[in-house]
Amino acid sequence: MTRTFTVAVAIVCGWAGTGVAAQPSISYRLSFPGYRHHEAHVELRVEGLSGPLEMRMARSSPGRYRLHEFARNIYAASAVDGGGEAIALRRPDSSAWIADTHDGIVVFSYTVYGDLVSGTYSAIDETHAHLNPPSVLVRPIGIGGPVEVRIAPPEPDWRIATQLEPTEDPHVFRSPSLDYLLDSPIEIGNFVLREWQQGTPPQAFRMAVHHRGTNAEIDDYIEMTRAVVAAGEAVFGELPSFDFGTYTFLVDYLPWADGDAMEHRNSTPLVSSLELAESAITLLETLSHEFFHVWNVERIRPEALEPFPFDETIHTDALWFAEGFTNYYDGLLLRRADLWSDVRFARDLTETIDRVVRSPGPGFGSPVDMSRRAAFRDRGVWVDPQNAGNTFLSYYFYGEAIGLALDLQMRGECGSSLDALMQAAWRGLGADETPYDITDIEALLGELCGADWAHLFFADHVRGSSIPDYAPLVAQAGFSIERRNPGAAWAGEPDISFSIDGAEITSPTRVGTPFYAAGVDTGDTIVSIDGRRMRRSRNWERVVEQASPGDRLELEVHGRAGMRRVAVRLIEDPEEVVRDVSASTALSAAQRSFRAAWLDPN
């Protein structure tokens, strides 16, 4: 999404508009006559045209890195001119409509279908309308200036929550540009709205909540949210200056919702099937992640996202930093906000380290390489089988683990911290919204720890795929890394489906596991192990439980080429866990000081 808009927008009056001189005016009307059938009706009106008008549906959405082809849910499209006469529409491709002739005005009308509550798509039903504009709004191409959006809710008690600029009419909103509009999710419904002031200087926060719980649960959640916001502000020293003075949380915690969330410039939709009553802390981790994005991604912004390419996939080297470091901070903020204990934080460290240390992915690429593969992995849906479990490690998790290592190394070796790096990125890049590439991040690290130190870290762990040694790093703060199941046998945790025919391997076995070494893979069915039939999961569990590392198992396997015998040699369970040793061992003064500087509120 572009950053070149002016917040003091020109007012667009009704349908006529008074847009910027020599610029056509743009207005949208949204209504919901078919809302019980998951449909919205959209009218796009463009006035002041002097030539053909191309209109295009986005193929991607801010915060996503692959194509989603939103035009597939558009139908019943038509256009008229200012006098109501029908206009012929040309279709150069599946996402575009062109009006070649008109009287200076084009009114383009269509129906859009949406039934997925998520951070990427839209959902319209009898309980609310949850709108992600790229999946709803066809946009005119090559036209700048402000935009008016008029919304007619299907029920009289439904309200509207969005980061768009409000007007005196609660159903009319303004956007400084089309790009800003497409970055502005909209929630329409009978939601619970809470508002508060926070920050230095204070700014307005809102939370619009659609869930099936109580108002007391919402109030408790907001108190925890305030603590997360404060912890984020402490990292950077200030909040961003939110457009129109407000940040909005759009919350849909509903049984039929997708598990998703998405960062936007001054808002975030938070979507889950979990309930506040049982899962508030779990849900808060996602909230923490998305709110940290108001600095890291929304304003400290990679060049490839500036402006956002709505019709293309994203190709960037920087998602290990933009998403991965944000992933690192979402848990760290919860700990600093006293919403997680040190023991709970240690569990998060376990997941962070385990995902990287045990993954074969780094053998196939660095964090930079994994960032470049986002278009293939970002909620991608493909028909053909893939081997990504071996060849890909998510830039979220890879970057999180690199952020952890960098933070602890900076604290231990150069008297600085990842907080200091994020502050430098905010002051040098984010505050005036200068797009960056990863050489800029390396240069900032060099200013804190020395150019040679920064170059070596980037060469080893960012552009290279060397995995840090985490044990001495976490030991500085009084945490230890231990085997979770010392002495236990391990075969590799393959994905198995049991039936009367045996245990079928249903996904590629992992590089480095006993099964992979033995040549057992997708489509093979283990009929028996040491003569014992494998028809139930308990049969398999007993074999492993009774074995020891180094034991050799004789498998009868049926594959595409028929029956064969395979020998599998078990190894010791490699799974490790991070433990807080303070419960059993007195921490040294140095460890206590290190832990306090790292984890206690700033």
C-alpha positions in Angstrom: 0.0 0.0 0.0 1.4 3.4 -0.9 2.6 5.8 1.6 2.3 8.9 -0.6 -1.3 9.9 0.5 -2.3 13.1 2.2 -4.5 12.6 5.3 -6.2 15.9 4.9 -8.4 14.7 2.1 -10.7 16.5 -0.2 -14.4 16.0 0.6 -16.4 14.0 -1.9 -20.0 15.1 -1.8 -22.6 12.4 -2.4 -22.1 10.9 -5.9 -20.9 14.1 -7.6 -17.7 14.7 -5.6 -15.2 17.5 -5.6 -12.0 15.5 -6.1 -8.5 16.9 -6.7 -8.4 19.1 -9.8 -8.2 17.2 -13.0 -8.7 13.9 -11.2 -11.9 11.9 -11.7 -13.9 11.3 -8.5 -14.3 7.8 -7.1 -17.2 6.6 -4.9 -18.5 3.2 -3.7 -21.8 2.1 -2.4 -22.1 -1.2 -0.6 -25.4 -2.8 0.2 -26.5 -6.3 1.2 -29.8 -7.4 -0.3 -28.6 -11.0 -0.5 -26.7 -11.1 2.9 -28.4 -14.3 3.9 -26.9 -15.9 0.8 -23.4 -14.4 1.6 -23.7 -11.7 -1.1 -22.9 -8.0 -1.2 -23.9 -5.6 -3.9 -21.3 -3.1 -4.9 -21.6 0.1 -7.1 -18.4 1.8 -8.2 -19.0 5.3 -9.6 -16.3 7.2 -11.4 -16.9 10.7 -12.7 -14.9 13.2 -14.7 -13.5 10.6 -17.2 -12.0 11.6 -20.5 -11.1 8.2 -21.9 -11.6 4.5 -21.5 -11.9 3.3 -17.9 -10.1 0.1 -16.9 -11.4 -1.6 -13.7 -9.6 -4.4 -12.1 -10.2 -6.8 -9.2 -7.1 -7.4 -6.9 -5.3 -10.7 -7.2 -3.5 -10.3 -3.8 -4.1 -8.6 -0.5 -1.9 -6.5 1.9 -0.2 -8.9 4.3 -0.4 -11.8 1.8 2.4 -12.8 -0.5 0.7 -15.1 -3.1 -2.1 -14.7 -5.5 -5.7 -15.3 -4.4 -7.7 -14.4 -7.6 -10.5 -12.6 -5.9 -12.4 -12.0 -9.2 -13.6 -15.6 -9.1 -16.3 -14.5 -6.6 -17.6 -11.6 -8.8 -20.7 -12.0 -10.9 -23.7 -10.2 -12.4 -21.5 -7.3 -13.5 -22.9 -4.5 -15.6 -22.3 -0.8 -16.2 -24.3 2.3 -17.1 -23.3 5.9 -17.9 -24.4 9.1 -16.2 -27.7 9.0 -18.0 -28.4 5.4 -17.1 -27.6 4.0 -20.5 -26.0 0.6 -20.6 -22.2 0.5 -21.4 -20.6 -2.4 -23.1 -17.8 -3.9 -21.0 -14.7 -5.5 -22.5 -12.9 -8.3 -20.6 -9.1 -8.3 -21.5 -8.5 -10.9 -18.7 -10.3 -12.7 -15.9 -9.7 -9.9 -13.4 -10.5 -6.8 -15.5 -13.4 -4.9 -17.1 -12.9 -2.0 -19.5 -15.5 0.6 -20.5 -14.3 2.1 -23.8 -17.2 4.5 -24.3 -19.2 6.6 -21.8 -20.3 10.2 -21.2 -17.7 10.9 -18.6 -19.4 8.8 -15.9 -19.2 5.1 -15.4 -21.3 3.3 -12.7 -20.1 -0.3 -12.5 -22.3 -2.7 -10.5 -21.8 -6.3 -9.4 -22.4 -8.9 -6.8 -19.6 -10.4 -4.7 -19.9 -13.6 -2.7 -18.0 -14.2 0.6 -18.3 -16.8 3.3 -14.9 -17.1 5.0 -14.2 -15.1 8.2 -10.5 -14.5 7.8 -7.8 -11.9 7.5 -7.7 -12.3 3.8 -11.2 -13.0 2.5 -14.7 -11.7 3.3 -17.7 -13.2 5.1 -21.3 -12.0 4.7 -24.2 -13.6 6.6 -27.1 -13.0 9.0 -24.8 -12.2 11.9 -22.4 -9.6 10.3 -20.4 -8.6 7.2 -16.6 -9.0 7.6 -15.0 -7.3 4.6 -11.5 -7.4 3.3 -11.7 -4.7 0.6 -9.3 -6.4 -2.0 -11.8 -9.3 -2.1 -14.8 -7.0 -2.4 -13.9 -3.8 -4.3 -13.1 -3.6 -8.0 -10.8 -0.6 -8.4 -10.4 1.8 -11.3 -6.9 1.8 -12.6 -4.7 4.9 -13.0 -6.9 7.2 -10.9 -5.6 8.9 -7.7 -7.2 11.1 -5.2 -9.6 10.5 -2.3 -12.5 8.0 -2.2 -15.9 8.0 -0.6 -17.4 4.8 0.7 -21.1 4.6 1.6 -22.4 1.5 3.4 -26.0 0.5 3.8 -26.1 -2.2 6.6 -28.8 -4.9 6.1 -30.1 -4.5 9.6 -30.9 -1.2 11.4 -28.9 -2.0 14.5 -25.7 -2.9 12.7 -22.8 -0.5 13.1 -19.6 -0.1 11.2 -16.0 -0.3 12.4 -13.0 0.5 10.2 -9.8 2.5 10.1 -11.2 4.7 7.3 -11.9 8.3 8.2 -15.4 8.8 9.6 -17.8 11.5 8.6 -20.8 13.0 10.3 -22.9 10.3 8.7 -22.1 7.0 10.4 -22.6 5.1 7.1 -20.2 7.2 5.1 -16.4 7.0 5.2 -13.5 8.6 3.4 -10.2 7.2 2.3 -7.2 9.4 1.1 -6.5 6.9 -1.7 -7.6 3.6 -3.3 -4.5 1.9 -1.9 -5.4 3.0 1.6 -9.0 1.9 1.1 -7.8 -1.6 0.0 -5.7 -1.7 3.2 -8.7 -1.0 5.4 -10.8 -3.9 6.6 -14.5 -3.2 7.5 -16.6 -4.9 10.1 -20.4 -4.4 10.0 -22.7 -5.9 12.6 -24.1 -5.7 16.1 -20.7 -5.9 17.7 -19.6 -4.8 21.2 -17.5 -1.6 20.9 -15.0 -0.6 23.6 -12.8 2.6 23.4 -9.9 3.9 25.4 -7.0 6.3 25.3 -3.4 5.1 25.7 0.2 6.1 24.9 2.4 9.1 25.3 0.9 11.3 23.9 -2.5 9.5 24.3 -4.1 8.1 21.2 -7.5 6.5 20.7 -7.9 2.7 20.6 -11.1 0.8 19.7 -12.0 -2.8 19.9 -15.1 -4.0 18.0 -15.9 -7.6 19.2 -18.2 -10.1 17.6 -18.2 -13.3 19.8 -20.5 -15.5 21.7 -19.2 -14.8 25.2 -19.8 -12.1 27.8 -19.0 -8.4 28.0 -16.9 -9.1 31.1 -14.7 -11.4 29.0 -14.2 -8.5 26.6 -13.3 -6.1 29.3 -10.7 -8.5 30.7 -9.3 -9.0 27.3 -9.0 -5.3 26.7 -7.0 -4.9 30.0 -4.6 -7.5 28.7 -4.5 -5.8 25.3 -3.6 -2.5 27.0 -0.6 -4.3 28.6 0.6 -5.6 25.3 0.2 -2.2 23.7 2.3 -0.7 26.5 5.0 -3.4 26.1 5.2 -2.6 22.4 5.4 1.1 23.0 8.3 0.4 25.4 10.3 -1.3 22.7 10.2 1.6 20.3 9.8 4.5 22.8 6.6 5.7 21.2 3.5 4.7 19.4 3.2 5.6 15.7 1.0 8.5 14.9 -2.2 6.7 13.9 -4.1 8.2 10.9 -7.2 10.0 12.1 -5.9 9.5 15.6 -7.3 6.0 16.1 -6.2 2.3 16.1 -8.9 -0.3 15.7 -9.0 -4.0 16.6 -11.6 -5.9 14.6 -12.3 -9.1 16.6 -14.3 -12.0 15.2 -14.0 -15.0 17.6 -16.7 -17.3 16.2 -17.1 -21.1 15.9 -17.2 -20.9 12.1 -14.3 -18.5 11.7 -10.9 -19.3 10.1 -7.8 -19.1 12.2 -6.2 -15.9 10.8 -5.3 -12.3 11.4 -3.7 -9.6 9.3 -1.8 -6.4 9.9 -3.0 -3.1 8.4 -1.8 0.4 8.8 -4.1 1.4 11.7 -6.1 -1.7 12.3 -6.1 -5.5 12.4 -8.8 -8.1 12.0 -8.3 -10.9 14.6 -10.2 -14.1 13.6 -10.4 -17.4 15.4 -12.8 -20.2 16.2 -11.5 -20.2 19.8 -13.4 -18.5 22.6 -12.2 -15.8 25.0 -13.5 -17.7 28.0 -11.0 -20.5 27.5 -8.3 -19.2 25.1 -7.7 -15.5 25.9 -4.0 -15.8 26.3 -3.6 -17.9 23.2 -5.6 -15.4 21.2 -3.6 -12.6 22.7 -0.4 -13.9 21.2 -1.8 -13.3 17.7 -3.0 -9.8 18.8 0.5 -9.1 20.0 2.0 -10.2 16.7 -0.4 -8.1 14.6 0.0 -5.0 16.8 3.8 -5.2 16.6 3.4 -4.9 12.9 2.2 -1.3 13.2 6.0 -0.6 13.5 7.6 -3.5 11.8 6.0 -3.9 8.3 3.5 -1.1 8.3 6.0 1.7 8.8 9.4 -0.1 8.9 8.6 -1.4 5.5 10.4 -3.6 2.9 10.9 -2.1 -0.5 9.0 -4.9 -2.2 5.8 -3.9 -0.4 6.0 -0.2 -1.4 3.6 0.3 -3.1 1.8 -3.0 -2.6 1.4 -4.9 -5.9 -2.2 -5.9 -5.9 -1.9 -7.8 -9.2 1.3 -9.7 -8.5 3.0 -12.0 -6.1 5.5 -10.6 -3.6 9.2 -11.3 -4.0 11.3 -10.0 -1.1 14.4 -11.0 0.8 13.1 -9.5 4.0 10.3 -11.6 5.5 12.6 -13.2 8.0 12.9 -9.7 9.5 9.4 -8.4 8.8 7.5 -11.5 9.9 10.1 -13.5 11.7 11.3 -10.8 14.1 7.6 -9.9 14.7 7.0 -13.5 15.6 9.8 -13.3 18.1 8.4 -10.2 19.7 4.8 -11.4 20.0 5.8 -13.8 22.8 8.4 -11.5 24.3 5.8 -8.7 24.7 3.5 -11.1 26.6 6.3 -12.0 29.0 7.2 -8.3 29.5 3.5 -7.5 30.1 3.5 -10.2 32.9 0.9 -12.2 30.9 3.4 -15.1 30.6 5.5 -16.6 33.4 9.2 -17.5 32.8 8.1 -21.1 32.6 5.5 -20.3 29.9 8.1 -18.2 28.1 10.5 -21.2 28.2 7.9 -23.3 26.4 7.8 -20.6 23.7 11.6 -20.8 23.4 11.4 -24.5 23.1 9.0 -24.2 20.1 11.2 -21.5 18.5 14.4 -23.4 18.8 13.0 -26.9 18.1 11.4 -25.8 14.8 14.7 -24.7 13.4 17.2 -27.1 14.9 15.2 -30.2 13.9 14.1 -29.0 10.5 15.9 -30.2 7.4 14.8 -26.9 5.8 18.1 -24.9 6.5 19.9 -27.5 4.4 18.0 -26.2 1.4 18.2 -22.4 2.0 18.8 -19.5 4.3 16.3 -17.1 5.8 16.7 -14.9 2.8 16.0 -17.9 0.5 12.9 -18.9 2.5 11.6 -15.3 2.2 11.8 -15.5 -1.5 9.6 -18.6 -1.5 6.7 -16.8 0.1 4.6 -16.8 -3.0 4.6 -20.7 -2.9 4.0 -21.1 0.8 1.8 -18.2 2.0 -1.5 -20.1 2.5 -0.9 -21.6 -0.9 -3.3 -24.2 -2.1 -1.9 -26.6 -4.7 -3.2 -29.9 -6.2 0.1 -31.6 -6.7 2.0 -33.1 -3.7 5.0 -31.2 -2.4 8.1 -31.9 -0.4 8.1 -28.7 1.5 8.4 -30.4 4.9 11.9 -31.2 3.9 12.9 -28.3 1.7 11.1 -25.3 3.3 11.3 -23.7 6.8 8.8 -20.9 7.3 10.3 -17.4 7.4 8.1 -16.8 10.4 9.8 -19.5 12.4 13.3 -19.2 10.8 13.3 -15.5 11.4 11.9 -15.9 14.9 14.8 -18.2 15.8 17.4 -15.8 14.2 15.8 -12.9 16.1 16.2 -14.8 19.3 19.9 -15.7 18.6 20.6 -12.1 17.5 19.0 -10.6 20.6 21.0 -12.9 23.0 24.3 -12.5 21.1 23.9 -8.7 21.0 23.3 -8.7 24.8 26.1 -11.0 25.5 28.8 -9.8 23.0 28.3 -6.2 22.1 26.4 -4.7 25.0 23.3 -3.9 22.9 20.0 -5.7 22.2 17.5 -6.4 19.5 15.4 -3.7 21.1 18.1 -1.2 20.3 18.2 -2.5 16.7 14.4 -2.1 16.3 14.6 1.4 17.8 17.3 2.3 15.3 15.2 0.9 12.5 12.2 2.9 13.7 14.2 6.2 13.9 16.2 5.6 10.7 13.5 4.0 8.5 10.1 3.8 10.1 9.4 7.2 11.5 9.6 8.8 8.0 8.6 5.6 6.3 11.7 5.1 4.1 11.5 1.6 2.5 14.4 -0.6 3.2 16.3 -3.6 1.9 18.2 -6.0 4.1 21.5 -4.2 3.6 20.0 -1.3 5.5 19.2 -3.6 8.5 22.8 -4.9 8.4 24.1 -1.4 8.4 22.0 -0.5 11.4 23.3 -3.6 13.2 26.8 -2.5 12.3 26.3 0.8 14.0 25.4 -1.0 17.2 27.9 -3.9 17.2 30.5 -3.0 14.6 30.4 -3.5 10.8 32.5 -6.7 11.0 30.3 -8.3 13.7 27.2 -7.5 11.7 28.6 -8.7 8.4 29.6 -12.1 10.0 26.2 -12.6 11.6 24.4 -11.8 8.3 26.8 -14.0 6.4 26.4 -17.0 8.7 22.7 -16.7 9.8 20.8 -14.5 7.3 22.3 -15.0 3.9 23.7 -18.3 5.1 22.0 -21.1 6.8 24.2 -21.8 9.8 22.1 -22.6 12.9 23.3 -20.8 16.1 24.2 -22.8 19.2 21.4 -21.9 21.4 22.4 -23.7 24.6 25.1 -21.1 25.7 22.9 -18.3 24.5 19.9 -19.1 26.7 22.2 -20.2 29.6 23.1 -16.5 30.0 19.6 -16.0 31.3 19.3 -19.1 33.4 17.6 -21.4 30.9 18.9 -24.9 29.9 18.4 -27.0 26.8 17.8 -30.7 27.6 16.6 -33.8 25.9 12.9 -34.2 26.5 13.0 -38.0 26.4 16.5 -39.1 27.1 17.2 -42.7 26.2 13.9 -43.1 24.3 13.9 -44.7 20.8 12.7 -42.6 17.9 11.8 -43.6 14.3 11.0 -40.2 12.9 7.4 -39.3 13.6 6.0 -40.0 10.1 2.5 -39.1 9.2 0.6 -42.4 9.3 -3.0 -43.5 8.5 -3.9 -46.8 10.0 -6.3 -49.3 8.4 -6.8 -53.1 8.1 -4.1 -53.0 5.4 -1.5 -51.5 7.7 0.1 -48.2 8.4 0.2 -46.0 5.3 2.8 -43.2 5.2 0.8 -40.1 4.0 3.4 -37.4 3.6 7.1 -37.3 2.7 9.3 -38.6 5.5 11.7 -36.1 6.9 15.4 -35.9 5.9 17.6 -37.2 8.8 15.0 -39.6 10.3 15.4 -43.4 10.4 12.5 -43.9 8.0 14.0 -41.5 5.4 17.3 -43.3 5.7 15.6 -46.6 5.1 13.9 -45.4 1.9 10.3 -45.5 3.3 8.2 -42.6 2.0 4.8 -41.4 0.9 2.5 -44.1 -0.4 4.3 -46.9 1.3 2.2 -49.1 3.7 3.9 -50.8 6.6 2.2 -54.1 6.9 4.2 -55.5 9.8 7.2 -54.7 12.0 9.2 -57.7 13.3 6.2 -59.8 12.3 3.6 -57.8 14.2 0.8 -56.4 12.1 0.4 -52.6 12.1 -3.4 -52.0 11.9 -3.8 -49.6 14.9 -1.8 -46.7 16.2 -1.4 -48.6 19.5 0.5 -51.4 17.6 3.0 -48.8 16.4 3.3 -47.1 19.8 4.1 -50.3 21.5 6.9 -51.2 19.1 8.6 -47.8 19.7 8.1 -47.8 23.4 9.6 -51.3 23.8 12.7 -50.5 21.6 15.9 -48.8 22.4 18.1 -46.5 20.4 20.2 -48.5 18.0 17.7 -51.3 17.7 17.0 -52.6 14.2 13.4 -53.2 13.1 12.5 -55.4 10.2 9.6 -53.9 8.2 7.4 -55.5 5.6 6.4 -52.7 3.3 3.9 -52.6 0.4 4.7 -49.8 -2.1 4.0 -49.0 -5.7 6.4 -51.7 -6.9 4.9 -54.3 -4.6 6.1 -55.9 -1.3 9.6 -55.4 0.0 11.5 -55.9 3.3 13.2 -52.9 4.9 15.5 -52.5 7.9 15.1 -49.4 10.1 17.6 -48.5 12.7 16.1 -46.4 15.6 18.0 -43.5 17.1 17.6 -41.6 20.4 14.6 -39.2 20.5 16.2 -35.8 19.4 13.5 -33.6 20.8 14.8 -31.0 23.2 13.1 -28.7 25.7 14.1 -25.4 27.2 13.8 -25.3 31.0 13.8 -22.5 33.5 16.5 -23.7 35.9 15.6 -21.0 38.5 13.1 -23.3 40.1 15.8 -25.9 41.0 19.0 -24.0 40.9 20.0 -20.6 42.2 20.7 -18.2 39.4 24.0 -16.3 39.5 23.9 -12.6 39.8 25.0 -12.3 36.2 22.1 -14.6 35.0 19.6 -12.7 37.1 20.8 -9.4 35.7 20.7 -10.7 32.1 17.2 -12.2 32.5 15.8 -9.0 34.0 17.3 -6.8 31.2 15.9 -9.2 28.6 12.5 -10.2 30.0 11.3 -7.6 32.6 9.3 -4.6 31.5 11.4 -1.8 30.2 
